[in-house]
Structures are given as C-alpha cells and as structure tokens.
C-alpha cells in the first residue's frame, strides 16, 4: 500500500503500486472497486470541487471513477505518476494520410506484460478495411524501435 485517504462521504480509498481501490455503497453494505493503473487513460484533479476523476480506457464498467476528497491528497500525485509510469510508447496511426487514432503500449504493474491500446480518434476511419493491418504494423514498428516483443500474435486485436 502506498497511500490511503477518505472521501468526503467517509469511503476509504487505497492506492497501491498496482491499482486504486475504492469503497462503494453505504456503511452497512460496502464493497470495493478496483481500477488498475494500466486501465486509466486520464487523471484529472478539479480543485474547485475537490474531485479526482480517473477515466477508464475501456471495459463494461462506468467510464469514470470520481473520488470526492476533502482536500488535495497525496493520492492525486500518486495516481498521475502511476498512470504515466505504465506508458511505454505512444504513436499515431494513419488512415488515408491522416492520423485516425493513437496506439499506446502500456505495461501492467507487477508483470512483464505489455498491452496495446488503440484509441480511434476519427470514427470515419472505422470503415477503412486496412486499419487493422495498419495497427498491427504500428505495433511491430514500435516493438522493433523499443526492442521488445509483447507476445501478441501479428494481426490480433490489442483492444
């Protein structure tokens, strides 16, 4: 455990080197939510509302985890640092001569696993039949540049 804090509601927030954990629910039936640092796309601190918002990259869960803190807590800097640490590489992917998305290599804390995340920025490019091969080519180029292999078969979907 690296740090703990409480939300204004009294819910506990625990940040580790691997993830952030947040108590959900009311006093009698609290459960926990976990969000791995490699799954966070954006960290925002709003001083006015004292809210730390973590935006998820993907998944079936709510797109954001909003933590309402009594004051600026160490977890704010820690979240930003841990998310930045997970990013190994980031590059644009082109379609029809324009950047249509971003490809990011993310490391999973506590493992040697590298995950590729493709974020589509131009919905019109989704219809490009060559997009999948462009993403695979960008993965291969970044792996060669960085000198590692993610273990992902060529042409597989990195998400």
C-alpha positions as CSV (number, residue, x, y, z in Angstrom):
1,X,0.0,0.0,0.0
2,X,1.4,3.4,-0.9
3,X,-1.3,5.7,0.4
4,X,-4.8,5.8,1.9
5,X,-7.4,8.6,2.2
6,X,-11.1,9.0,2.7
7,X,-13.7,10.6,0.5
8,X,-16.0,13.3,1.9
9,X,-18.6,10.5,2.4
10,X,-16.2,8.6,4.5
11,X,-15.5,5.9,1.9
12,X,-11.9,4.6,2.0
13,X,-9.6,5.0,-1.0
14,X,-6.4,2.8,-1.1
15,X,-3.7,3.3,-3.7
16,X,-1.1,0.6,-4.3
17,X,1.7,0.2,-6.9
18,X,-0.8,-1.8,-9.0
19,X,-4.2,-0.1,-8.7
20,X,-6.5,2.2,-6.8
21,X,-9.3,0.6,-4.7
22,X,-12.4,2.5,-3.7
23,X,-15.2,1.6,-1.2
24,X,-18.6,1.7,-2.8
25,X,-22.0,1.7,-1.2
26,X,-23.3,2.8,2.2
27,X,-21.9,2.0,5.6
28,X,-23.6,-1.4,6.0
29,X,-23.0,-2.9,2.6
30,X,-19.7,-1.5,1.4
31,X,-18.0,-3.3,-1.4
32,X,-14.8,-2.5,-3.3
33,X,-14.0,-1.3,-6.8
34,X,-10.5,-1.8,-8.3
35,X,-9.0,0.1,-11.2
36,X,-5.6,-0.9,-12.4
37,X,-3.2,1.9,-13.3
38,X,-2.8,0.4,-16.8
39,X,-6.5,0.8,-17.4
40,X,-6.6,4.5,-16.6
41,X,-6.5,6.8,-19.7
42,X,-6.7,10.1,-17.9
43,X,-6.2,11.6,-14.4
44,X,-7.9,14.9,-13.6
45,X,-7.9,16.9,-10.4
46,X,-10.6,19.6,-10.0
47,X,-9.6,22.0,-7.2
48,X,-13.0,23.7,-7.1
49,X,-14.9,20.5,-6.5
50,X,-12.1,18.6,-4.8
51,X,-12.7,15.7,-7.2
52,X,-10.1,13.3,-8.5
53,X,-11.5,11.7,-11.7
54,X,-9.9,8.7,-13.3
55,X,-11.1,7.9,-16.8
56,X,-11.1,4.2,-17.8
57,X,-9.6,3.2,-21.2
58,X,-12.3,0.6,-21.8
59,X,-14.4,-2.0,-20.2
60,X,-18.0,-2.7,-19.2
61,X,-17.7,-0.6,-16.0
62,X,-18.6,3.1,-15.7
63,X,-16.3,5.2,-17.8
64,X,-15.0,7.2,-14.9
65,X,-14.2,6.8,-11.2
66,X,-14.8,10.1,-9.4
67,X,-13.4,10.4,-5.9
68,X,-14.6,13.4,-3.9
69,X,-11.9,14.3,-1.4
70,X,-11.9,16.7,1.5
71,X,-8.7,18.3,0.2
72,X,-5.9,17.8,-2.2
73,X,-4.5,14.4,-1.1
74,X,-1.2,12.6,-1.9
75,X,-3.3,10.1,-4.0
76,X,-3.7,12.8,-6.6
77,X,0.0,13.0,-7.5
78,X,0.4,9.2,-7.0
79,X,-2.4,8.5,-9.5
80,X,-0.8,10.7,-12.1
81,X,2.7,9.3,-11.5
82,X,1.5,5.6,-11.6
83,X,-0.5,6.1,-14.8
84,X,2.4,7.9,-16.5
85,X,4.7,5.0,-15.4
86,X,2.5,2.5,-17.3
87,X,3.0,4.2,-20.7
88,X,5.9,2.7,-22.6
89,X,5.2,4.2,-26.1
90,X,2.6,6.2,-27.9
91,X,2.2,6.8,-31.6
92,X,-0.3,8.0,-34.2
93,X,-1.9,5.5,-36.6
94,X,-2.7,6.9,-40.1
95,X,-5.6,6.2,-42.4
96,X,-5.9,7.8,-45.7
97,X,-2.9,10.1,-44.9
98,X,-4.4,11.4,-41.6
99,X,-4.0,10.4,-38.0
100,X,-7.1,8.4,-37.2
101,X,-6.1,7.0,-33.8
102,X,-3.4,6.6,-31.2
103,X,-1.6,3.4,-30.3
104,X,-0.2,3.1,-26.8
105,X,1.9,0.4,-25.3
106,X,1.0,0.0,-21.6
107,X,2.9,-2.0,-19.0
108,X,0.9,-3.9,-16.4
109,X,2.4,-3.2,-12.9
110,X,3.9,-6.2,-11.3
111,X,4.3,-8.2,-14.5
112,X,6.3,-8.1,-17.7
113,X,3.0,-7.9,-19.7
114,X,2.7,-5.2,-22.3
115,X,-0.8,-4.3,-23.5
116,X,-1.5,-2.4,-26.7
117,X,-4.4,0.0,-26.6
118,X,-5.7,1.6,-29.8
119,X,-7.9,4.6,-29.4
120,X,-9.9,5.6,-32.5
121,X,-10.0,9.3,-32.9
122,X,-11.8,9.6,-36.3
123,X,-15.0,7.5,-36.5
124,X,-14.9,7.7,-40.3
125,X,-11.7,5.6,-40.3
126,X,-13.5,2.7,-38.7
127,X,-14.7,1.7,-42.2
128,X,-11.1,1.6,-43.5
129,X,-10.5,-2.1,-44.4
130,X,-6.8,-1.6,-44.0
131,X,-7.0,-0.2,-40.5
132,X,-6.4,-3.5,-38.6
133,X,-3.2,-4.1,-40.7
134,X,-2.0,-0.5,-40.0
135,X,-2.5,-1.0,-36.3
136,X,-0.6,-4.4,-36.5
137,X,2.2,-2.7,-38.5
138,X,2.4,0.1,-35.9
139,X,2.7,-2.4,-33.1
140,X,5.5,-4.2,-35.0
141,X,7.4,-0.9,-35.7
142,X,7.1,0.2,-32.0
143,X,8.3,-3.2,-30.8
144,X,11.3,-3.1,-33.1
145,X,12.1,0.5,-32.0
146,X,11.8,-0.3,-28.3
147,X,13.5,-3.7,-28.6
148,X,10.8,-5.9,-27.1
149,X,8.1,-8.3,-28.0
150,X,4.7,-8.1,-26.5
151,X,3.9,-11.7,-27.3
152,X,0.8,-10.7,-29.2
153,X,0.4,-12.5,-32.5
154,X,0.5,-10.3,-35.6
155,X,-2.9,-9.1,-36.5
156,X,-4.5,-9.8,-33.1
157,X,-6.7,-7.1,-31.5
158,X,-5.0,-5.2,-28.8
159,X,-8.2,-3.5,-27.7
